[in-house]
Each structure stands twice: as C-alpha cells, then as structure tokens.
Amino acid sequence: MNSLEKTAQQQVNRYIEILMAQLTAKASVEQFEKTLKENIQSKKASAKDEIDYFDRLMLNITYFVENKAAWKKIMQDTYGKGEVPKISYIEGEAIAHQMRIRQAISEKMDDYTKMFHSQYKALKVTEDAVAYDYAYASVEHSLRYDFLTYLTIQQDASNILEGDFEETLRIIEGYVAYYADQVVNQLELL
C-alpha cells in the first residue's frame, strides 16, 4: 500500500469508526437483554431437556454464523464492486439468504446436533457458556446488518469505496466484535 492508498484507507477507517459510534449510540443494552432473555427462556421452555435446549441455542448460533457469510457476500457484490446498493436490494438479498440458510440448517440438523453433542461432552459446556455465545452471535448479527443499512442510507456512503475492500471489511468486523463485546459484557441473561 503506497502512502496515498494508506491515507485513503485511514479516512475510510475513520468513517467506519464514526458511523459505528453513531449507530451504537442509539442501541439499548436493556432492549438487547430483554429480547435475548425472552428468546433464551422460550427455547428453554420448549426444550424437552438440557441437551435439546443447548441444541436450539447452538442451531441459532449456526444460523448467525451462516448469516455472517451472507452479509459478506452482499458486501462483496455491492461495495466490493464499487457500488452503493439500494436498501431494497440489501433487504431482498438478506431475506433470500436467510431463507436458504434456514433450509440448509433444517436439512443438516441431525449432523449439526451430533457434532454439538460431542462438543458438549468434550468441552463440558455449561448453560452460561451457550447462552452467552448465543447472545454474542445474535448481537454481532444485528450490528452487521444494521451497520450495512445505516451505511447505505448515508449521503456520503460512497466514501467507503475509497479504501481497500478487504481491509474495509476487516475494520468493520473489528468494530462489530468490539461493540458486541461492549453490549454482551453488560448483559445478565440467566
């Protein structure tokens, strides 16, 4: 990276930092906590036993992990090609990916649960660990898609196109992880 490219990337990084700070300033930790607690309690109440309860949370984590790949593809197909997308495109693509992900997970559910069960034993998994992993994956998922939408509605969204796309993705992911940590570390889930 030459010095001109480095300066452009620094400006993109700063732009991402500012947008992420604006977006998360509006976030309510209490609302995240309330929603996550309700989701966790619902899964626990409908599960036949602790393993089934863990499986439900782990399948949701798998869904969020797969959605990270879908988010990255939406980013690559738009910003990665030098284009600021329309919100309708993002929404359509996100829904299409989510439907495919749900279908794929339901088709592989037995394989996933077998893998999870071996992990539960090997890692001596606790309810606390699974609930917080679920919360972390859920908050990251929300931040990724909220950031993409928030970025896209900015008048100056094209500023993000000035940097190296892979570096820009890395910076966004870094802020997603940072802010997810900030939120999840404040939660009382159980």
N, C-alpha and C positions, 0 to 999 in steps of 0.2 A: 504494500500500500504506500503510495507516494504521499507527500505532505498535504497536497490538495485533497486527495481522497480521504486522508486521515481527518482533516478539518471538516469535510462534508459529513463523515461518519460521526464525528463528535457532535455536530449540530443535530443530526438525526437522533443520536443517543439522548441528547438534552431534550429534544422534542418529545420523545417517548417518555422520559422521566416526568416532564411537566404534565402530559396527558394522563399518565397513570396516577399521578398525585391528585389531579383534578377529579378523575373518575373515582378513586378510592376515598376521597374526602367526603363523598356523598354516601358511602357504604355504611350500613348499620350493622355493627357486630351483633347487637341484640336480635336483629331480624335474622341474620345468618344462624345464630344459635337457636332461635325459636324454630325455624324451618328444619334445621338439621336434627334437632331433638325430636320433633314430630315425625320426621322420616325414620329415624332410628327406632323410636318407640313403635311405630307402625310395623316395621319389619320384625321387631322382636315379638310383638303381639300376635302376628300372623304365622310365625315360625312354629314348627312342631317341636323343636328342641334347639339347644345352643348351636349345634353344627349347622342346622338349617338356617338359623339366624345369621351366623357368620357367612354362610354361602350367599345369602341375599345381599349382605353388605359388599362382599367381595365381587359379586356379579355387577353391582353398581360401580365399583371401582374399575372393573374391566371396561365397562361402558364409558367411563370418563377417560380412561387411557386411550381407548379407540377413538374417542372424540378429539383427543389432542392431535392424533394423526390426521383426522378430517379437517380440523382447524388449520393445521399446517398446509394441507393441500389447497384449501380455499385461499390461504395467504399466497402460496406459490402461484396459483392460477390467476391471481389478480395483481397484487403488489409486486410479486416476484417477476411478473411480466411487464412491469412498469405502468400498471393501470389501477386507478382508484375505482373500486367496484361500486355498484348501486346497492343500497340497503336491501332491495328486493332480491338481488342476486345472492347476497350473503344468507338471507333468510331461507330462500329456496334451497340453496346448496346445503345449508346446515340441517334442514328438515330431511332432505333426501339422504344425507349421510347418516343421520340419526336413525332413520327407518332401516337402512341397510345394516347398521351396527346392531340394532335390536334383533333383527332377523338372524344375523350371523351368530350372535351370542346365544339365542334360543336354540339354534341348531347344534351348537357345540357345548351346551350346558353340562351334559354328562362328563365330557372331557375336562371342562373347567373345574367342576366340583371334585372330580377325582384328584386333580392337581392340587386344589385348595386343601383337601383333606390330608394329603401327605405333608403339606406345608404346616398345617395346624399342629400336627404331631411333632414334626422336626423342629419347629421354632417355638413350641409351647405358647401358642398365640393366646392372648387374653382379650376379653371383650373391649377393654380400654384401648388396646392397640388397634383392633379392627375398626372401632368407632372413630378413632382419630384419623386413621388412614382414609376412611370413607369421607370424613369431614374435609380433610386436606384436598383430596381429589375433587370433591364437589366444589369447593371454593375456587380451586385453580380453574376448573371448567368454566365456572361463572365469570371469573376475571378474564379469561382468554376471549370468550365470545363478547362480553361486554366491552372489552378494550377494542376489539375489531370493529364493533358497531360504533363506538364512541369516536374512534379514529376516523372512520369513514364519513361521519357527518360533519367533520371539521372542514371549514372553508379551505384551509391550507393543508389538507391531508396529503397532497402530492409532495410535501416536504419530506415525507418518509422515503420517497423514491430516490433521494439523492445519495443514500449510502449503499454499502454492500448488503444485498438482501440477506445472505446467511448470517452476517454479523447483526443485522437489524433483528432477525428472528431470535438470535441468541440473547440479545439485550431485552427484548420483550419477554421472553421466557424467564430471564433473570428477575425482572420486576414482578412477573406473575408469581414466581416462587417466593420472593421477598414479601409481597403483600399477603399472600396466602398464609405464610408463617405468622405474620402480624395478627391476622384475624384468628387463625386456629389456636394460637397460643393464649388467646383471651377467652376461649370457649370453655364452658362447663357442660359437657354433653351427658354425663351419666350421673 
